[in-house]
């Protein structure tokens, strides 16, 4: 299950999506999420699905990688669906004890699950096609105006980049610790939910120690390289909008506006 978590991984490539400016991709993801939350019916959700499918195809990212990354959120999807099915008012279909399943509840649960899946997919696609360094530079550039308000933009962007960068590393470390503890007789699979939660407690201590050690090593490495933040810092690759980036950005914004207008009319 841990190996199925692919958030933060970067798959190098030379597709048109890989070559886009990270700022354009960040804004496009935000626009797509806005479009998802303004969708109301089958038409707007269908448009969002088709748009996502086209981008996935152009990006050359394997569909298997996206599906694999969804496995850890299955519980969240099931829980969301159950809550929406049983706790929505409307036309009743059948009852299970004091719980009533309604047509509106089924429809809402379906749309909610689809919304979560597409939102996670577009976020994964961003990290799959954009390196952590490019994400940091793009995020810092977008938040640049906040520097006038003395917001530590560079530090915030760096924190997010480091967090994404070390997600795969921590997952790999967790898997190694679990394998070592299984070899010593630890059982993480059987028993009740409470028993399995208790079995994970011995796992957290070495994991936290490993994370803190890596953080200390990273801080030492940055100090040895005289790293001092964003003031006066130059970049090896400067970000520049190309015509393709501008076209993609305009299309993303127009797409979000169009879906929002259709959603306002209930489509």
C-alpha positions as CSV (number, residue, x, y, z in Angstrom):
1,X,0.0,0.0,0.0
2,X,2.8,2.4,0.8
3,X,4.4,1.8,-2.5
4,X,1.2,2.9,-4.2
5,X,1.6,6.5,-2.9
6,X,3.0,8.4,-5.8
7,X,2.4,12.0,-4.7
8,X,5.6,14.0,-5.1
9,X,7.2,11.7,-7.7
10,X,8.5,13.3,-10.9
11,X,8.6,11.3,-14.1
12,X,11.0,13.0,-16.5
13,X,9.7,13.4,-20.1
14,X,9.6,15.6,-23.1
15,X,5.9,15.9,-23.7
16,X,4.2,19.3,-24.3
17,X,2.9,19.2,-20.7
18,X,6.4,18.6,-19.3
19,X,7.7,21.6,-21.3
20,X,5.1,24.0,-20.0
21,X,6.0,26.8,-17.6
22,X,5.4,25.6,-14.0
23,X,3.5,28.9,-13.3
24,X,1.1,28.1,-16.1
25,X,0.6,24.6,-14.8
26,X,0.0,25.8,-11.2
27,X,-2.7,28.3,-12.4
28,X,-4.2,25.7,-14.6
29,X,-4.6,23.2,-11.7
30,X,-6.2,25.9,-9.6
31,X,-8.6,26.8,-12.5
32,X,-9.4,23.1,-13.0
33,X,-10.2,22.6,-9.3
34,X,-12.5,25.7,-9.4
35,X,-14.2,24.2,-12.4
36,X,-14.8,21.0,-10.5
37,X,-16.3,22.7,-7.5
38,X,-18.6,24.8,-9.8
39,X,-19.8,21.7,-11.7
40,X,-23.4,20.8,-11.1
41,X,-24.5,18.0,-13.5
42,X,-23.4,15.3,-15.9
43,X,-22.6,17.9,-18.7
44,X,-20.0,19.9,-16.7
45,X,-18.5,16.9,-15.0
46,X,-18.2,15.2,-18.4
47,X,-16.5,18.3,-19.8
48,X,-14.0,18.2,-16.9
49,X,-13.4,14.5,-17.4
50,X,-12.7,14.9,-21.1
51,X,-10.3,17.8,-20.5
52,X,-8.4,15.8,-17.9
53,X,-8.3,12.8,-20.2
54,X,-6.8,14.9,-23.0
55,X,-4.1,16.4,-20.8
56,X,-3.2,12.9,-19.4
57,X,-2.9,11.6,-23.0
58,X,-0.8,14.5,-24.1
59,X,1.5,14.3,-21.0
60,X,2.3,10.6,-21.8
61,X,1.9,9.8,-18.1
62,X,0.8,6.2,-17.8
63,X,-2.7,5.7,-16.7
64,X,-1.5,2.9,-14.5
65,X,0.5,5.4,-12.4
66,X,-2.6,7.5,-11.8
67,X,-4.7,4.6,-10.9
68,X,-2.0,3.2,-8.6
69,X,-1.9,6.5,-6.8
70,X,-5.6,6.3,-6.0
71,X,-5.4,3.2,-3.9
72,X,-4.4,4.9,-0.6
73,X,-7.5,7.2,-0.9
74,X,-10.1,4.3,-1.4
75,X,-11.2,4.6,2.2
76,X,-11.8,8.3,1.9
77,X,-13.8,7.7,-1.2
78,X,-15.9,5.0,0.4
79,X,-16.5,7.1,3.5
80,X,-17.5,10.1,1.4
81,X,-19.9,8.1,-0.7
82,X,-21.5,6.5,2.4
83,X,-22.0,9.8,4.1
84,X,-23.6,11.4,1.1
85,X,-25.8,8.4,0.3
86,X,-27.3,8.0,3.8
87,X,-27.4,11.6,5.0
88,X,-29.0,13.4,2.0
89,X,-32.6,14.3,1.9
90,X,-34.8,13.7,-1.2
91,X,-36.8,11.0,-2.9
92,X,-36.4,7.8,-0.9
93,X,-35.4,4.6,-2.8
94,X,-35.2,2.1,0.1
95,X,-34.4,2.0,3.8
96,X,-31.9,0.1,5.9
97,X,-33.1,0.4,9.5
98,X,-33.2,4.0,10.4
99,X,-31.0,4.9,7.3
100,X,-32.7,5.9,4.1
101,X,-31.1,5.9,0.6
102,X,-32.4,8.6,-1.6
103,X,-32.0,9.3,-5.3
104,X,-30.4,12.7,-4.5
105,X,-28.0,11.0,-2.1
106,X,-26.8,8.5,-4.7
107,X,-26.4,11.3,-7.3
108,X,-24.5,13.5,-4.8
109,X,-22.3,10.6,-3.7
110,X,-21.5,9.8,-7.4
111,X,-20.5,13.4,-8.2
112,X,-18.5,13.8,-5.0
113,X,-16.4,10.7,-5.7
114,X,-15.9,11.7,-9.3
115,X,-14.9,15.2,-8.1
116,X,-12.3,13.9,-5.6
117,X,-10.9,11.4,-8.1
118,X,-10.4,14.1,-10.8
119,X,-9.0,16.6,-8.3
120,X,-6.4,14.1,-7.1
121,X,-5.6,13.1,-10.6
122,X,-4.9,16.7,-11.8
123,X,-2.7,17.3,-8.7
124,X,-0.8,14.1,-9.3
125,X,-0.3,15.1,-12.9
126,X,1.2,18.4,-11.8
127,X,3.9,16.6,-9.7
128,X,4.4,13.9,-12.3
129,X,5.3,16.4,-15.0
130,X,7.0,19.1,-13.0
131,X,10.3,18.8,-11.1
132,X,10.3,19.9,-7.4
133,X,12.8,22.7,-8.3
134,X,10.6,24.0,-11.1
135,X,7.6,23.9,-8.8
136,X,9.5,25.9,-6.2
137,X,10.5,28.5,-8.7
138,X,7.0,28.7,-10.2
139,X,5.3,29.0,-6.8
140,X,7.7,31.7,-5.6
141,X,7.2,33.7,-8.8
142,X,3.4,33.5,-8.5
143,X,3.5,34.6,-4.8
144,X,6.1,37.3,-5.6
145,X,3.7,40.2,-5.0
146,X,3.3,39.1,-1.4
147,X,6.9,40.0,-0.7
148,X,5.8,43.6,-0.5
149,X,3.7,42.6,2.5
150,X,6.8,41.0,4.1
151,X,5.5,37.5,3.5
152,X,8.4,35.0,3.5
153,X,7.5,33.8,0.0
154,X,10.7,32.0,-0.8
155,X,10.7,30.1,2.5
156,X,7.1,29.0,2.0
157,X,7.9,27.8,-1.5
158,X,11.0,26.0,-0.3
159,X,9.1,24.3,2.5
160,X,6.5,23.0,0.1
161,X,9.1,21.8,-2.4
162,X,11.1,20.0,0.3
163,X,7.9,18.4,1.6
164,X,7.0,17.1,-1.9
165,X,10.6,16.0,-2.5
166,X,10.8,13.9,0.7
167,X,7.4,12.2,0.5
168,X,8.7,9.3,-1.6
169,X,11.8,9.1,0.6
170,X,9.8,8.8,3.8
171,X,7.5,6.3,2.2
172,X,10.5,4.2,1.3
173,X,11.9,4.5,4.8
174,X,8.6,3.5,6.3
175,X,8.5,0.4,4.1
176,X,12.0,-0.6,5.2
177,X,11.1,-0.1,8.9
178,X,7.9,-2.2,8.5
179,X,9.8,-5.0,6.7
180,X,12.4,-5.0,9.5
181,X,9.8,-5.2,12.2
182,X,7.8,-7.9,10.4
183,X,11.1,-10.0,10.3
184,X,11.1,-9.6,14.1
185,X,7.5,-10.8,14.4
186,X,5.5,-7.6,14.2
187,X,2.0,-8.0,12.8
188,X,0.4,-5.0,11.0
189,X,-2.3,-6.8,9.0
190,X,-4.4,-8.9,11.4
191,X,-6.5,-8.0,14.5
192,X,-9.1,-5.3,15.1
193,X,-8.7,-1.7,14.0
194,X,-7.5,-0.7,17.5
195,X,-5.0,-3.5,17.6
196,X,-3.6,-2.6,14.2
197,X,-3.3,1.1,15.3
198,X,-1.4,0.0,18.4
199,X,0.9,-2.1,16.3
200,X,1.9,1.0,14.3
201,X,3.1,2.9,17.4
202,X,6.5,1.2,17.5
203,X,6.8,2.2,13.8
204,X,6.3,5.9,14.5
205,X,9.3,6.3,16.8
206,X,12.1,5.2,14.4
207,X,10.2,7.0,11.5
208,X,10.3,10.3,13.4
209,X,13.9,9.8,14.3
210,X,14.8,9.1,10.7
211,X,12.8,12.2,9.5
212,X,14.5,14.4,12.0
213,X,17.9,13.1,11.1
214,X,17.3,13.7,7.4
215,X,16.1,17.3,8.2
216,X,19.2,17.9,10.2
217,X,21.4,16.6,7.4
218,X,19.6,18.7,4.9
219,X,20.0,21.9,7.1
220,X,23.7,21.1,7.5
221,X,24.2,20.6,3.7
222,X,22.4,23.9,3.0
223,X,24.6,25.8,5.5
224,X,27.8,24.3,4.1
225,X,26.7,25.6,0.7
226,X,26.1,29.1,2.1
227,X,22.4,29.0,1.4
228,X,20.8,32.1,2.7
229,X,17.3,32.3,1.2
230,X,15.8,34.2,-1.7
231,X,17.5,37.7,-1.4
232,X,20.0,38.1,-4.2
233,X,19.7,34.5,-5.2
234,X,20.2,33.7,-8.9
235,X,18.8,30.7,-10.7
236,X,20.4,28.4,-13.3
237,X,17.2,28.4,-15.4
238,X,15.1,31.6,-15.4
239,X,11.4,31.2,-16.0
240,X,10.0,32.8,-19.2
241,X,6.5,32.6,-20.6
242,X,6.5,31.2,-24.1
243,X,3.6,31.5,-26.6
244,X,2.5,27.9,-25.8
245,X,2.4,28.8,-22.1
246,X,0.3,31.8,-22.7
247,X,-2.2,29.9,-24.9
248,X,-2.4,27.1,-22.3
249,X,-3.0,29.5,-19.5
250,X,-5.7,31.4,-21.4
251,X,-7.4,28.1,-22.3
252,X,-7.4,27.0,-18.7
253,X,-9.0,30.2,-17.4
254,X,-11.6,30.2,-20.2
255,X,-12.3,26.6,-19.5
256,X,-12.9,27.3,-15.8
257,X,-15.2,30.3,-16.6
258,X,-17.2,28.3,-19.1
259,X,-17.7,25.4,-16.7
260,X,-18.7,27.9,-13.9
261,X,-21.3,29.5,-16.2
262,X,-22.8,26.2,-17.2
263,X,-22.8,25.1,-13.5
264,X,-24.6,28.3,-12.6
265,X,-27.4,27.2,-14.9
266,X,-27.5,23.8,-13.3
267,X,-25.8,21.8,-16.0
